[in-house]
Amino acid sequence: MAATVLNLPFGSLYAFSVFLKPLEALLGVSRGDLALVFALASAGFGTGMLLAPRLFGRAPTALLVLACTLAGTSGAVVAATAGGLFQLALGYGVLFGAGGGAGYILAQQTVNLAVTRRQGLVNGYVVGLYPAGAMIAAPLFGWSIRAIGVRATLGGFAAVLAVTGVIAAWLIAHSGVALGAASTTIVPDEAERRRSVFWRLWIVFFLAASAGLMVLSQAAGIITAYGGGTALAVYGTTFIAATIAVARLGGGWMVDWLTIPVVAAGAHAVALAGNVALTLWPGPGVSVLALALVGLGYGVISGLTAAAVAVYWRRALYGRMASRIYIAWCAAAIILPITAGYLFDLTRGYGSAILIAAGGNALGIVQVGPDSSGAVPGPACYDLGGAKPTEVKSNPCIGSRLQIDPGRFLVRSKTVHSLIVLAYGKDCDLFTFDLLSGGPSWIRSERFDIEALIPEGTPAYTSRQFIKGDAPKLQEMLKNLLEDRFKLVMHRDMKEMPGYFLTIKGKAKLTASKEGDPPRDGLTHPPEDPTMHLVGGKATMTDLALWLGRLTGRPVLDRTGITGEFNYDVKYVPVDNQPGAGTIGLVGPSIFTAIQEELGLKLESTRVPLEILVIDRVEKPSEN
């Protein structure tokens, strides 16, 4: 609800074309000048997106929402009182754009920390709020400009931004979602960065946005240029914005069910068809339908991109990775609308802009490519490769063994389930909880031997590092091996299970780590001490939550909002199935009581959403 209330009014960014003619008459500026204002708004939007993740966990989420609201509202006020191009660019371009970009990423990160299932559909909905806001704003702006003028319309818009921003902040404050879990202290490991995936998504999104924004930023002007009246231009723009909103929702939904490359290729093809139709059969009615097709393709890829981020990266990294991929949109929004406006001023028409947009869609189809059009969804659908196994065979023996020698990786008598845990365990917390779902029964009973060559230049890892999930290169190699030889296909989903929220009880009693303090974590039992000790050095609240999950046997999510690194030594007595339970002579509080008394923290029983891996397909390998 908070994301909806915050993003709908900021989505009027897409309705900027309604202001083109009125602002040209009011300020005496050209179409190219106004395209520059839209480009500055896009640059401000990108800047806001990149800055927002750096503030996660540093201030209450509601306060961050109010800061975004203040920037956007101030920008609308400056634009309403502008006497020339500079003030308009400062207000609408810089302030309004930056506030919108920060709020956009803030809303997406908050939703992705809270969502429990259907991530594609949910992310498609969130990014669809922008064109939905434009759909609502375009006719309202058109009516208001005719009734009370441009300045009063922008002033009223500023009031709407202020009211909706305050409502969104109130809703966020009462949602209980904290952004500490997504702070910049959480650093992805090398394998988790998925650079090839990142750049493929970036390029595909850039080409779609380039083609879309080349014409959609000038939608009202294009409809007018092809013979449409003012009413058709306004309501046509509304229809196109509605098409983009539905397409974004659909693009996210399709990621839940279809392969990402197939959806991307189809979306580019639809947009290309729209540009070709407008080139071959120019006219007012055709312009609306053709631009709707362009919007449909662009919208599907926008929703797909938002959903793909949730597929390829864990939820805590969503805002950071999404903001970087969305720079593709900002780059397109800066370059292409200016180009379209310049070409209009030069040729007094939009034919050249439409041909350039068609070229962008054609390149998008090529970039997705026939090799990837049948690729499967999942964390490695774009970055397959790595070492090939020299031998994979069945082994009925029970005793398993793992050996890592220079240049050789050796596994004896491991189940496929165990291999998946070794490959994905740290990424999806499979080491601690059973978060692997689906698959035939043989993956947990039949055992296999694997002997593979390790490529030259791979860092030297120990077996202990590999088992703990601290050997990213080898883990990536094992993922590739599972996909290549066992035909493993998986996707990520969300599952609710009993767990705890780690919260503050009164006032936190934490000792900040100092420079030079050694990092440490684990359980100790000093001789003759009547308690077990849970110790941490240079540990974050996320680290503490992980250990508390191991002790309680249930997942623990950090909801303290506390950032930084701390030292602690919690003295407690284990009970039930906790490590050390049953040790004679132990006397003291439970772990629940101990963290309240010693750290000022509390474990609140709840149902928590966890990311799981679902096996879609797996096959027994052929013998070498």
N, C-alpha and C positions, 0 to 999 in steps of 0.2 A: 504493500500500500504506500509506504514512504517513497519507494522508487517511482511509483506511478505519479504521485503528487509532485515530486521534484522534477522529473524529466519531461512531463507533458508540456509545461509552458516553455522550457528551454528548447523543446523541439521546434518551436516557431522559427528557429534558425533556417529550417528548410523552406519556410514561406517567404523568404527575403525577396523573391522575385516579384511579389505583389507590390513592394515599395518602389520598384524601379522607376516607372514613369512619374509617380508623384514626387519622388526625391529629385529626379532630373529637373522637373519644373520648379520645385521649391528652392533648391540650392544651386541650380545652374551648372550641374556636373554632367559628365558623359556616362554612357553605359560602361565604358572601360573603367572609369573612376569607381563606379559602384561595384563592379566586379572585383576591384582592388579591396574595397571594404569587406566584401564577402571572404576574400582570400585572407585578409587580416583576422577576421573572425575565426577562420579555420586554423590559422597559426596560433591564435590565442587559445582556441579549443585544444590543440595539441599540447601547448605548454601547460595548460591546466591538467590535462590527463597525466603528463609525465611527472608533475609536481605532487599530485594527490597521493600516490603510493608512499612517498617519502614522509608523509604526515600521519600515516596509519599508526595508531597506537600512541602517538605523541600528544594527542588531545582527545577529549571525548568525541564520539562520532557525531552527536547532535551539534556540537560546536563547529565541527568541520562543515556540516550541512549549512549552518547559518553563515559561515564565511563564504561559501559558494553563492548563497543567496544574496549576500551583501554585494559581492562583485557583480553579479548579473543585474541586480536592481540598479546599482550605481551606473552601470553601462547604459541601461535603457534611459535613465534620467538624462545623462550627458547627450545621448543621441537625440532625445526629444527637444533639447534646447540648443542643438548644434546650429551654428551660423555658417558653417562651411564644411568642406571635405575633411579637414583635420579633426574637428570635434566629433564628426560622425564616425570616423575611423577609430578614434580613441574610445568612444563610448560603446558602439556596437561591435567594432572589430576587436578591441583589446579586452576591455573589462567584461562585456557580456560573453564573449567567446571563452575567456579563461574560466569564468564562473561555471559556464555550461560544461566545459571539458572536465573540470574537477568533479562536479556533481555527477557526471556521467559515469566515471570510473568508480567513484565512491559508492554509487548505487549498485553497480554490478558486483563489486567486491563484497559488499554487505549481503546481497542476495545469494552469492555463491558460497558464503560461509554458512548461510542458514538453510539452503535448499537441500532436500533429502532425496529427490528422485526427479526424473525427466529433466535433466540439466539442459539438454538441447532446447526443449520447448520453453523452459523458463528463461533462458538467455535470449532466445528469439523474441520472447515477449518484451523483455527489458529494452533491447535495442530497437524494437518496434515502436516504443513509446515516442521516439523522436518524430518519425513521419506521422504518427497518429496525432501528435501535438500540432504539426504543421497542417494536417487535414482540418483540425478544428480551428486553427488560427487563421488560415487563409481567407475563408469567407467572412470571418469576424473582422479581420483587418480591412478587407475590401469594403465592407459595409461601413465600418467606423471611419475610414479615410474619406468616403463620400459624405458622411454625416457631420463629422467634427474636425476633419483635417489630419494631416500626418503627425503633427506635434502632439496633439491631444491623444491620438491613438497610441503613440509610443509612451506617453506619460501614464495612460491607463494600463498599458502593458507592464510598466514598472511596478505599479501597485499590485497587479496580479502576481508578479514574481515574488514580491515581499510576503504576501499572504500565504501563498502555497509553500514557500520556503520555511516559514515558521511552522506550518502544519506538518511538513515533512520532518523537521527537526524534532517536534514533539513525538511523532510516531516512532522515529528512530530511537529516541530516548526510552520509550516504553517497550521496545522490541527485545531489549536485553542482548543484542548482538554487539560485540566489541571487536574492534579491528586490530587488537594487539596480536592476534594470531596471524595477521598478514603483514606485520611490520617488516622493515628492511633488515632486521636481525636474522630473518629466515633466509638462508642463502641456498640456492639450488646447487647440487653437485654437478660435475661436468657432464655426466650422462643425462641428467635431467634437463639440461639446457636445450637439447634437441635442436641444434642450430639449423640443420637441413629442413626440419619441419617448419621452423620459424620463418625462414626465408621463402620457402615455397608458399606458405600462407600469405606472407607479406606481399609477394609479387602478384599472386592471384587476386588478392583484395585490392591492391593498387590499380591493376588493370580494370577491374570492375568499377571501382570508384571513379577512375579517370573517364571511362566511357559514360558512366551515369551522370557525374557532375558536369561533364562537358555540356550536356544538354539540359539536365534537370535544374541546374542553378539558374538557367535562363528560360524555364518552362513557359511562364506567362508571356515573355517576350517572343518566344518561338511560335506559340499559338497565334499571337497577334500578327506576327510577320507572315504567317501562312494564311491570313485572311480571317482569323477569328476575331470576334468582338470582345469587349471588356468582360462581359458576363461569362462568355465561354472561356476566356483566359483564367478568370478567378475560379470558376467551378471545375474547369479542366485541371488546374493545378491541385485543387482539392481531391479530385478523383485520382490523380497520379500519386499524391501523398498517401491516400488510402491504400492504393495498390502496393506501395513500398512497405507500409506498415504490415499489411497482411503477409506480404512476401517475406519479411524478416521473421515473423512468427513461424511461417511455413519452413523457411530455411533452417531455423533452429530445430523444429520438430523433425525434419527429414534426417538430421544428423543422428537422432535417436534410433533411426530405422535403416538408413541407407548409407552407402559408402561416401565419404567426403569428396573424393575426386569426381565421381559420377555426378553428384549434385552440382558441383562447381562447373563442370563442363556443360551440363544442361542449362544452367543459369546464363552463362555467357552466350550460348547459342540463342536463347530466347531474346536477350538484349540485342544481339546482332540482327535478328530478324526484324526487330522494331526499327532500327536505324536504316536497314535496307528498304523497308516498306516506305518510310518517310522520304527517302531519296527518290524512289521510283514513282510514288503516287503522292506528291505534295498536295496538301489541302488542309483546311481547318479541322474537319472531323478526323481525317487520317492522322493529323499531328497529335491529337489527344490520345488516340488508340496506340499509335506508335510509341509515344513517350511513355505510355502506361506499360508497354512491353519492356522498354528500356528500364523503367523503374522496377518491374517485376524481377528481371534478371539481377539488377543491382541489389535489390532488397533481399533476394534469396541468398546471395553471397555474403551480404552483411550479417544476416542471421546465422548463416553457416560458420562464418569466422568467429563470432562470439561463442557459439556452441563448441567449435573445435578447440578453443583455448581451454575449455573445461574438460575436454577429452584428453588433451596431450599433457596438461600440467595440473598439479594438485591445486586444491581450492585456495590454499594460503598464498599461492603465487598468481592467482587469477588477475588481480588488478595490475600487478607489475608487468606481466607478459601481455595482457590485452592492451595496455596503454602504449606499449612499444609497437605492437602490430597495427594498432589504429593510426599510428603516424603515417601509414600508407594512405589512409583516407585524407589526412591533413595535407600531405604532399600533393595528392591529386586535387584537393579542394583549393589549394593555393595556386597551382599552375593552370589547371584547365579552365576554370571560370574566367580568369583573366584573359586567357587565350581566346575563349569564345566571345567575350566582350570586345576584345581588340579586333577580331575577325568581323564582328558585326559592324563596328565603327568603320572598318576598312571597306567592306563589301556591301553593307546595308542588308545583309542576309545571314542565314545560319547554315547554308548548305555545306560549307567547308567544315564547320564544327561537327556536323552530323557524320560526315565521312571519317573524320579523325576518331570520333567515338566508335564507329563501326570497326575501325582498325584495332582499337584497344580491345574490343570484344573478341575479334579474331585471334589476336595474340594471347588472350586469356585461355581460349580453347587449346591453343598450341602448348601453352605453359602447363596446363593440367596434363595434357599429353595422353596418347593411347596407352603407354606403358603403365600409367597410374590410374587409368579410368576404371580398372577393375580392382583396385587396391582395397584392402579390407580396412574398416575403421579400427582405431586403437592407437596406442602410444607409438608404434613404429611403422605406421602405414606409409611414411615418406622416407624413412631413413633405414631401410633394410641394408644388409651387407655385413661384412665382418668375416671372421675366420670360418672356414668350412671344417666340419669334423672329419677326422680321418677314419673313425670307426664308431658305430653305434650298434649295439646288439643287446638282446635280452639276456638277463641273468636271474635265475630263480633263487639265488642265495639270499639269505636275510641280512647278513652283516654288511653294512655299507661303509664306503671309504671315499675320502676326497683327498687328492694330492695335486699340488701345484709345483711343478718343476720349471726351471728356466726353459721357456719355449714349449712347454707341454702342460696340458690340462687333463687330469685323469679323474674320472668318477667311477666307482664300483658299486653296483647294486642299489641304485637310487630310483625311487618312483618318480613319475612325471610330476605328481603333486609336489614332491620335495624339490624338484628342479625348478618349478615355477616359483616356489617360495624363495629359493636361493637367488633367482633372477630378479624378482619383483618385490622381495620382502620388505626392504627398507622404504621403497617408494610408496607402498600401500599398507605398511604396518602389518604384513602377513606374519612377521616373526612373533608378534605378541598375540594377535587374535586371528581366528579362522575367518578370514575375509575373502576366501576364494570359493566361488559358487559355480555349480554346473559341472558338466563333463561326465563321461561314463565312469563306472565303478573301477575299471582297470587302472585308471591313472593313480589310484591310491593303493593298489595291490601289486601290480606287475612291476618288475624292476629291470633296470637297464644299465649297461656299462657305456660310458662315453670316453673316448680318447680324442683330443683335438689339439692341433698345433696352435700355439699362441704367436700372433704376428710379432715380428721384430719391432722394437721401439715401444712395446707395451710396458707400462710401469711394472716393476716387480712387486707382487702382492704375496702375502702369506695366506695359508688356508684359513687362519683365524679372521683375517680382514675380510675374506670372501664370505665366510659364514655370517659375519656381523653386518654384511651389506656395505662394506667400506672398500670395495674393489670395483669401481664403476666401469672400467674398461672391460673387465672379465664378465661383469653382469650383462653389459650390452652384448658381448659375444654370445653368452648363453641365451639371451632373448632371441638373437638372430638364429641360433642353432635350433631352438624350439620351433620357431616359425618355419624354418627351412626343412627340417627332418621330421618333425612331428605335426607339421601343418597346423600349428596352434594359432587360433584366432580368438581374441578376447575383446571385451569392451568394458568400460568403467560404468558403474551405476552407484546409486546411493542406497543405504540400508539403515533403518533405525534399529537400535538395540539398547538394552539397559546399560546405563553408564552414569557418569557424574560430570557435573560442571565444577571446575576449580574456581572458587570465588573468594572475595575478601570478607572476613568475619570481623567487623568492627574496624580495626586499623591494622594494616600489615606490619609485621615485625621481621623485616628482612635486612640482612647485612650485605651491602654492596661489595662486590669484588674489587680488589685493588690491583694496580699494575704489578705484575710479578707473581700474583697468586696462581698456583698450579690448577689446571683444569682437572676435575675428577668427578666421578659419579659411581654409585653402587651401594651395596650393603656390606656392613662390617659387624663383627661381634667380638669386641675386645675381650681378652681373658678376664674371667671373674666379673664381668659387667652383666647386670641383670636385664639388660635391654639390647635389642638390635638397633643399629644405627643406619639411617638412610642419609648418606652424605652427598654433598654437591659442592663443586668448586668451579667458579666462572660458569654457572649454570643459569639458563633462562627459565622462565615459568613454563615454557613448552617442554623443556627437559624434565622439570619436576613433574609435570602432568604425565609424561610418558612413564616415569618410574612409578608414580602412584597407580597408573593403569596396570602395570605389571604386578604390583602388590595386591591390588583389589580384585584382579581378574576381570575388570570391566574397563572399557575405554574412558579416559578422562580428557575433557577438552578445557583448555585454558580460557576462562572468561574473566580473569582479573583485570585485564587491560594494562598490566604492569610490564614495562619493558626494561631492558638492561640485564646485567649478569650479577649473580649473587652467590654467596657461600652459605651453606646450612648444614646442620648436623642434627637430624630429628631422631629422638630416642623413643622407641615404641616396642610393643610386644606383638609378634605375629599371631594371628588366629586362623582357624579353619585351614584352608589350603595355601596360605601365604608362605613364602620361603622362610624356613626356620621354625615354622609352627610345630609345637610339640617338644621343643628343646626344654629340658629339665632346668628349673631354677630361674626362669625368666619372669620378672615382675615389672609391671608398668602399664601405661595407657595404650589403647589401640592406636593404629595409625590415624584414624579419624580424629580422635581426641588430641593426639600429639601435634598434628599440624595446626590445630586451632590454638593450642596453648603456646606452642613455640614459634609459629610463623604468622599467626593471625589470619590463617586461611581456612577455608571450609570446603568439604566435598558435598555437593548437593545432588541427591539422587534424581535422575531424570532419564529420558530417552534421548540418545544422541545420534546424530546422523554421521555415518561413516562411509567412506568410499570403499567399494568392493570391486573385485575383478570377477567378471562372469565369463566362463568359457563357452564360446559359441561353437567351436569345432576343434577337434584334436584327433589325430590318426596315429596308429602304431607305425613306427618307422620300418622301412624295409631293411633287411640285414645287408651288411656290406659284402 
